[in-house]
Each structure stands twice: as structure tokens, then as C-alpha cells.
Amino acid sequence: ELPAYQANGADRCFHCRDELFSLIDDELIPGLGLQAIAYGENLDDSARPDRPGARAAVEHRVLKPLADAGLTKADVRFVARELGLLAADKPSAPCLASRIPHGQPVTPERLTQIEAAEDAVLAEGFSDCRVRHHGEIARIEVPTGELARLCEPEVRARLASQLRAIGFRFVTADLDGIQSGAFTLPLVMVRSHA
């Protein structure tokens, strides 16, 4: 319901985190008698200080103890495994809105389509996936080591059918596999000579 978030500009994550941290600041901290907010940014995340969500954390003085301790994502996973935590090897799960190109509005319908499409891909046994929403086109990303299986006739046919039933007209596979920040990669301009 946040217009700046729904507009899906390059600063979408800032607006989401800003709203979240504001609510915590205004409602939870006073009510629970807490002193500060902390979140899970690690050293790998800190290598990209331009991330809009990180900017919101700085503005709200949110603590980042993992990054401050010099822990990378691999370090956090190692400690989690040592502690026997089930989430130790859980794949990253970025916000579903990150599957929608900047400038295309974030809507409940699009998020529902993406979630259902990713559930269908994961139900086929893939270890991880992203389904990028390009209007009528679903672009499936799986780890590069699993691309061949994605193209197996039975798997391909099932997924194409399921994703069409969800509302996509075209179903494609990204041959580069899963790409973090796929919609923040530099765009290449192609000039038509027509």
C-alpha cells in the first residue's frame, strides 16, 4: 500500500525498509523497552553500500552485528551448521518484488503469479529458482548445474503448462542461471538500423 514501493523504482527496497524500520521504531521499540534494531546484513552485503535497503538501515541507525563482526555469508552458514540450525544451507530468498523489472508496478497479482510459478519450479526438485516477471513472459532461472534438467522434455512440458495456467503466455529459461540483482545489471542499448 506504499505508492513509492509499488512504483518499483530502483529505490523500491529503500521505501520498504524505511517503512519497516519506521514501524519498528515507532511501535515496537517503545512498547517493548528495546534500545535498538539489528538486522542480518553480513560482510558480503556491506561490500555493496549502494543497496537502497542498506541506506534505510543507516538512516534509522539499525545495527548490523554480523557485518560489524566481519562475518561473511559463508561464515554465518558455517556457524549455523555448527549450531545445528536447519536454515544453515537454506538458499537466499530475496523479496518477490525483485523479480519484477524496475518501472513495472508491484501488484498483489504479479506477486501471487511469481510465488505460484516458483512453487511449481521448486516442486520439480530444483534446489533454488527465480521466476522473473516480464508481463506475459516468465523467465525461469535455476542454478546452472540444473539447467539441463529444466530442459528435459517432461519437466519442460509440465512447467510450461503450469506457468501458462498461472497466467503467463510465454515461458522461457535463462541460460545464465540464477543471477543476483538481475534487474539491476547494466542495460545494453541496441540500435535498430531500420
Stockholm file with secondary structure:
# STOCKHOLM 1.0

chainA/1-194         ELPAYQANGADRCFHCRDELFSLIDDELIPGLGLQAIAYGENLDDSARPDRPGARAAVEHRVLKPLADAGLTKADVRFVARELGLLAADKPSAPCLASRIPHGQPVTPERLTQIEAAEDAVLAEGFSDCRVRHHGEIARIEVPTGELARLCEPEVRARLASQLRAIGFRFVTADLDGIQSGAFTLPLVMVRSHA
#=GR chainA/1-194 SS CCHHHHTTCTTHHHHHHHHHHHHIIIIIHHHHTCCCCBCCCCHHHHTCTTCHHHHHHHHTTCBCHHHHTTCCHHHHHHHHHHTTCGGGGCCCCCCGGGGSCTTSCCCHHHHHHHHHHHHHHHHTTCSCCEEEEETTEEEEECCGGGHHHHTSHHHHHHHHHHHHHHTCSEEEECTTCCCTTTTTSCCCCCCCCC
#=GC SS_cons         CCHHHHTTCTTHHHHHHHHHHHHIIIIIHHHHTCCCCBCCCCHHHHTCTTCHHHHHHHHTTCBCHHHHTTCCHHHHHHHHHHTTCGGGGCCCCCCGGGGSCTTSCCCHHHHHHHHHHHHHHHHTTCSCCEEEEETTEEEEECCGGGHHHHTSHHHHHHHHHHHHHHTCSEEEECTTCCCTTTTTSCCCCCCCCC
//
